[in-house]
Amino acid sequence: MKIDCYVTLGRERDTVYRAENLVRDLDSAGVDIAVAAPGDREIAAMNRRGNAFVCTEAKQFPDRIIPACSVNPWFGDDAMVELNRAFKNGARMLVLHPTIQGFLINDDLADPLIAQAEEFKIPVYVHTGGHLYGAPWQLIDCALRFPEVNFIMGHAGATDYWNDVPYAGAFAPNVYIEGSFARPFGFKAHLDAIGTDRGIMGSSAPRNSLTYEWEQYQYYMPYNKYGPVFGDNIAGLLGMKGVSS
């Protein structure tokens, strides 16, 4: 079984993508399951609307789509209420986007959200790569304060901080590296440095073509060496059974 760690289900701009479109692309790429997050506006501000939309879309294909949720830590107590609501509604990954949401991941602003994810045993996906707010070392600093939480370094620091990843990744074993926008040859080099047990495949569809991304990553990263990257690693973080291909 193959799992795509990060796609967006949305209704505007470059993320107009519904459940039926996603499942069509999963079938085309030979991918079994995708973890779906809300769009940018709903990550930044309209958290409840976005989380509810993703969960509703996912329920149309419960065997193919796993909902993720996002809340902006600047909303304080309201963010905590929404996070708990989303978790109880089936969300199985928390998405934080420091660049869009306007905070540093190693500040203590998001600590209550991360602590709640720890209580629910939910992984935390953090977008990295954007200037100022997207440095891998910032995420490592945060992860060291929450050693029982599994963090996913979205985009592997691409584009601004890709060269930090092999060094930063060595410091926190609870940080996994996700490869969307990293390009397969660069992502492969990261995994050769920190280990295939820490890599996770994500396409970031529909901004990227899901079918093309999976084709290219599997071409550059053969299963006999990189197999866990395409399913087992994210399955473990989500509490699923082994999904080796």
Legacy VTK file of the C-alpha trace (Angstrom):
# vtk DataFile Version 3.0
C-alpha trace
ASCII
DATASET POLYDATA
POINTS 245 float
0.000 0.000 0.000
1.173 3.526 -0.845
0.294 6.666 1.093
0.637 10.293 -0.012
1.309 12.307 3.145
0.184 15.725 1.922
-2.456 16.910 -0.517
-4.828 19.869 -0.314
-8.595 19.730 -0.701
-9.882 23.194 -1.492
-12.236 25.438 -3.426
-10.160 28.412 -4.548
-7.010 29.665 -6.246
-4.494 26.917 -7.075
-6.069 24.338 -4.763
-9.444 23.755 -6.386
-9.530 20.036 -5.678
-12.381 17.861 -4.479
-12.431 14.326 -3.137
-13.465 12.799 -6.460
-10.567 14.562 -8.226
-8.120 13.299 -5.629
-9.318 9.699 -5.835
-9.111 9.858 -9.631
-5.468 10.922 -9.355
-4.699 8.318 -6.684
-6.036 5.630 -9.005
-3.995 6.995 -11.905
-0.803 6.989 -9.831
-1.428 3.617 -8.195
-1.554 5.213 -4.743
-3.925 3.849 -2.136
-4.416 6.622 0.420
-3.779 10.348 0.810
-3.715 12.620 3.847
-5.648 15.786 2.951
-5.294 19.256 4.482
-7.263 22.507 4.067
-6.335 25.311 1.671
-4.272 28.393 2.481
-7.085 30.787 3.436
-8.515 28.170 5.781
-5.103 27.465 7.304
-4.584 31.188 7.904
-7.965 32.262 9.189
-11.097 30.225 8.502
-9.938 27.141 10.364
-13.282 25.641 11.245
-14.636 26.008 7.715
-11.557 24.366 6.230
-11.373 21.512 8.715
-15.057 20.749 8.331
-14.755 20.777 4.530
-11.825 18.359 4.517
-13.498 15.977 6.957
-16.731 16.018 4.949
-14.880 15.358 1.690
-12.865 12.547 3.281
-16.010 10.802 4.502
-17.024 10.239 0.882
-13.996 7.934 0.479
-13.063 6.812 4.010
-10.733 4.089 2.743
-8.834 6.485 0.480
-8.645 9.859 2.244
-7.429 10.634 5.768
-8.337 14.147 6.949
-5.796 16.518 8.472
-6.678 19.752 10.241
-5.098 23.132 10.874
-5.611 25.853 13.459
-3.857 29.197 13.753
-2.155 29.454 17.161
-2.847 33.200 17.296
-6.503 32.336 17.971
-5.563 31.108 21.447
-8.387 29.375 23.312
-10.563 29.356 20.197
-7.806 27.459 18.389
-7.750 24.849 21.143
-11.521 24.406 20.930
-11.355 23.965 17.159
-8.412 21.584 17.374
-10.272 19.303 19.763
-13.377 19.460 17.591
-11.370 18.503 14.498
-9.589 15.631 16.238
-12.898 14.262 17.493
-14.332 14.622 13.977
-11.638 12.310 12.593
-8.613 14.483 11.771
-5.423 12.467 12.212
-2.706 15.035 11.527
-2.210 18.647 12.673
-0.854 21.037 10.045
0.975 24.184 11.102
2.184 26.722 8.542
4.428 29.317 10.234
4.782 31.434 7.085
1.056 31.756 6.409
0.023 31.826 10.058
2.727 34.291 11.059
4.683 32.742 13.905
7.934 30.920 14.642
7.486 27.213 15.321
10.097 27.344 18.083
8.267 30.153 19.844
5.973 28.947 22.618
2.853 30.295 20.865
1.920 26.915 19.399
2.949 24.862 22.449
-0.628 24.246 23.664
-1.624 22.912 20.236
1.401 20.645 20.054
0.753 19.383 23.574
-2.814 18.551 22.583
-1.570 16.676 19.518
0.700 14.714 21.843
-2.277 13.780 24.024
-4.195 12.506 20.979
-1.053 10.815 19.574
-1.391 12.873 16.383
1.651 13.784 14.213
2.345 17.463 13.536
3.149 18.487 9.951
5.075 21.784 9.764
5.585 23.594 6.461
9.227 24.550 6.040
11.276 26.241 3.345
9.803 29.734 3.387
12.106 32.639 4.177
12.354 33.602 7.865
9.566 31.378 9.233
10.486 28.102 7.541
13.945 27.090 8.770
14.466 23.395 9.595
16.528 24.358 12.646
13.513 26.178 14.087
11.506 22.958 13.839
14.337 20.942 15.383
14.425 23.352 18.323
10.687 22.838 18.824
10.897 19.060 18.422
13.567 18.760 21.072
11.132 20.315 23.551
8.452 17.774 22.589
10.357 14.476 22.274
7.161 12.382 22.394
5.577 14.170 19.422
6.274 13.043 15.872
6.905 16.034 13.596
6.941 16.017 9.802
9.227 18.568 8.136
7.060 19.569 5.195
8.903 20.096 1.881
12.252 19.184 3.459
13.227 22.833 3.764
12.698 23.538 0.065
13.435 25.939 -1.304
15.347 28.325 0.945
16.762 25.871 3.480
17.257 22.568 1.660
20.974 22.478 2.497
20.251 22.533 6.254
18.227 19.318 6.215
20.944 16.617 6.464
22.519 18.385 9.443
19.330 19.436 11.213
17.770 16.019 10.710
20.496 14.361 12.740
19.521 16.237 15.921
15.929 15.114 16.494
14.882 11.504 15.803
11.218 12.504 16.167
11.391 14.668 13.022
10.533 13.011 9.702
11.339 14.563 6.334
8.577 14.990 3.713
9.654 15.477 0.133
7.103 17.572 -1.771
8.863 20.426 -3.625
12.237 18.955 -2.625
12.658 17.204 -5.998
13.457 13.491 -5.928
17.221 13.700 -6.450
17.549 16.190 -3.586
15.197 14.247 -1.335
17.132 11.050 -2.041
20.331 12.758 -0.875
18.635 13.814 2.369
17.492 10.262 3.068
20.912 8.834 2.282
22.222 11.137 5.022
19.580 10.655 7.737
18.053 7.246 6.887
15.107 5.915 4.910
13.173 5.293 8.134
12.794 9.076 8.462
11.486 9.851 4.962
7.877 10.376 3.889
6.439 10.786 0.400
4.089 13.678 -0.289
3.014 15.205 -3.586
1.431 18.492 -2.429
-1.253 17.989 -5.062
-2.912 19.785 -6.749
-0.109 22.371 -6.776
2.014 19.525 -8.077
0.694 16.730 -10.281
0.173 13.760 -7.981
0.724 11.271 -10.793
3.927 12.933 -12.005
5.382 13.327 -8.509
4.861 9.675 -7.673
6.272 8.585 -11.014
9.424 10.653 -10.581
10.087 9.794 -6.943
9.694 6.077 -7.573
12.025 6.341 -10.574
14.826 7.978 -8.597
14.208 6.051 -5.360
13.819 2.296 -6.035
11.687 0.238 -3.690
14.417 -2.193 -2.751
16.122 0.628 -0.839
13.493 3.310 -0.224
10.267 1.305 0.142
9.284 2.522 3.641
9.291 6.123 2.406
6.244 5.404 0.240
3.989 4.024 2.956
5.314 2.385 6.087
6.804 5.476 7.720
3.703 7.657 7.563
1.504 4.662 8.383
3.417 4.234 11.611
2.922 7.882 12.555
-0.805 7.593 11.857
-1.130 4.441 13.949
-1.918 2.251 10.957
-0.724 -1.274 10.398
2.304 -1.929 8.200
1.735 -1.173 4.545
4.826 -2.479 2.774
4.511 -2.814 -0.978
LINES 1 246
245 0 1 2 3 4 5 6 7 8 9 10 11 12 13 14 15 16 17 18 19 20 21 22 23 24 25 26 27 28 29 30 31 32 33 34 35 36 37 38 39 40 41 42 43 44 45 46 47 48 49 50 51 52 53 54 55 56 57 58 59 60 61 62 63 64 65 66 67 68 69 70 71 72 73 74 75 76 77 78 79 80 81 82 83 84 85 86 87 88 89 90 91 92 93 94 95 96 97 98 99 100 101 102 103 104 105 106 107 108 109 110 111 112 113 114 115 116 117 118 119 120 121 122 123 124 125 126 127 128 129 130 131 132 133 134 135 136 137 138 139 140 141 142 143 144 145 146 147 148 149 150 151 152 153 154 155 156 157 158 159 160 161 162 163 164 165 166 167 168 169 170 171 172 173 174 175 176 177 178 179 180 181 182 183 184 185 186 187 188 189 190 191 192 193 194 195 196 197 198 199 200 201 202 203 204 205 206 207 208 209 210 211 212 213 214 215 216 217 218 219 220 221 222 223 224 225 226 227 228 229 230 231 232 233 234 235 236 237 238 239 240 241 242 243 244
